[in-house]
């Protein structure tokens, strides 16, 4: 029996040695934790993994070396290990810093609850492995994915993905801005609908050359039709993307807005023709076109920037930033500020040459600039010193230099394998990006081995937006199927759509409200199949839907408020008119029956009646203004000549008494509300008659002409945008007014004369302005005292 025990002990020792050798070969160590004793024992391999050459370590000492972000989680696992219930091993990744060499390592441990060898209570045992290199590679992969995504979505040039039928499948924001549409408006739209007809034939010929394989790409200057009707020139660089079988799959086009460049070239040619400048000066002008200018006065904290420099730093063209605001955009402000101070301190003629990184405060983009300047006097008669110079964006040059430097650096075999993996995943991500909208995911189709039917979809690749939308990390999704992660999906009608897409390959696009698995979101889905892969893209429109519901509720409240306001105005005007009528009636009775007894009191009654009449007119005008403000009738085609004629018929007696002469030119028809337009022209003609010159025949001329949007006066701000407007001019030779009061005359109750000079409530022109605004237009005027006045009404076409 003793010999058998001895043999078993030798065999056990041999197995242990073999196991230790195997674990050491793969870099895995063994450990045991005794929670009650607050200690951990581990083998020599663990000591190497942790950089901690002790066979036994205090549990509290171990916790002190853990990364703060991992400490809480690990404490919870020790207090209540999942394996106590599941009897399955638990795997945890965490960071720890060796107290010996001070190096932080990523450790992956796998362990379970075991029976304490010396008595009751639990102990934990398992394996440990150093995964620091693996974590670094994961971080590198994530960084490259993020850079690729940002490069596409935030590219400064337009990027368009088309299918083989030239229908738009994906565009970035820069291209949408180029043609004036939103990204949603352009999706699935044929490219020819936004192309100039004269360029379509040549563009199609170039596309056919790509399909036939006669060329790999082409560059073509073409015209696009902007949403506002203007023409935008773009330089298009297109290439054909083929699938794995070599068949045409899609087109990718890079579009650079060259409208300004072409205009600049035309202007340069014109300048060359007019000024006959030399070739050397023309070259200098071209070079300066890429530079910006500045003048810095450190003494008084001011800076003057050219428009290009303002654009670099995110300031508006009309904005005048202070030196402090500009310095706040610079990464290393202190060193730049020190250079400026030292340069000025060295006196006139001192040169400055500096490079700095600055952030565009609008976009958040950081770029590198090179500035050169020289100290000069701020002006000939000023002793203050300033630095004048030029600056250039050298981000591209620096990036190019850095790329060359990186290419020169050697690669180890491990990095080469990592780069190959990065390239493969980047290619997959690029394919997903080319086929989706915002949040994107690539799935492998899972089929039943016996029947070949589609039974599930397995996550192969997702982007950052998809992770944020699902609330899951990529590690929680990749390698798992959709029904494993979202079991409630099968109960939703959306699952049938996915299965149909996987079976038929017919592209999918729809809106969905998902309320399973604890979610409540609205999103737009688009899907395509490529072989045995599916690409699904998701656009979260939950906030848009919530905003829509809020707007509907607000519109309902607004309509109710407008209705209440209209009812209030009507009732208030009726209730106010009735006492005024009684005042006027009783005043008339007093004058008729007791005039002789009243004496001087009769004059007071007359003045009371005049005031009551004036208040009655004021209430009527306020009611008119209220109705124009709250009531919006449907717009129909109205001939303005008919409106003017009816206004003249209404004012026939007043015009005849004033012996006014009217000259009316042909007038256009406009879309509007006839009653409001009559009120507008009636008020303007009444004003012309009211403010005529005594003893001078009143001349009133009404004319119309077309005005382009670009030719509108700077002070005219129509409430509806259009490419052209009708300008209706009502001009008289009356007393006129000082234009310094132009803004005041269109305000309620604003008058330029006393009531003893000219009657009125001060509401007439406010009504005119409101009517013009209701019709999408605006009104302004030109005048000088004693020189008459001209009122200009602008109505959109």
Secondary structure by P-SEA (a helix, b strand, c coil): caaaaaaaaaaaaaaaaaaaaaaaaabbbbbccccccccccccaaaaaaaccccccccaaaaaaaccccaaaaaaaaaaccccccccbbbbbbbbbbbccccbbbbbbbbccccccccccbbbbbbccccaaaaaaaaaaaaaaaaaaaaaaaaccbbbbbbccccccccccaaaaaaacccccccccccccccccccaaaaaaaaaaaaaacccccccccbbbbccccbbbbbbbbbbbbbcccccccbbbbbbbbaaaaaaaaaaaaaaaaaccccaaaaaaaaaaccccccccccccbbbbbcaaaaaaacccccccccaaaaaaaccaaaaaaaaaaaaaaacccbbbbbccccccccccccbbbbbbbbbbbccccccbbbbbbccccaaaaaaaaaaaaaaaccccaaaaaaaaaaaaaaaaaaaaaaccccbbbbbbbbbccccccccbbbbccccaaaaaaaccccccccccccccccccccccaaaaaaaaaaaccccccbbbbbccccccccccccccccccbbbbbbbbaaaaaaaaaaaaaaaaaaaaaaaaaaaaaaaaaaaaaaaaaaaaaaaaaaaacccccccaaaaaaaaaaaaaaaaaaaaaaaaaaaaaaccccccccccaaaaaaaaaaaaaaaaaaabbbbbbcbbbbbbccaaaaaaaaaaaaaaaaaaccccccbbbbbbbbbbccccccccccccccccbbbbbbbbbcccccccccccccccccccccccccccccccaaaaaaaaaaaaccccccccccccbbbbbbbbcc
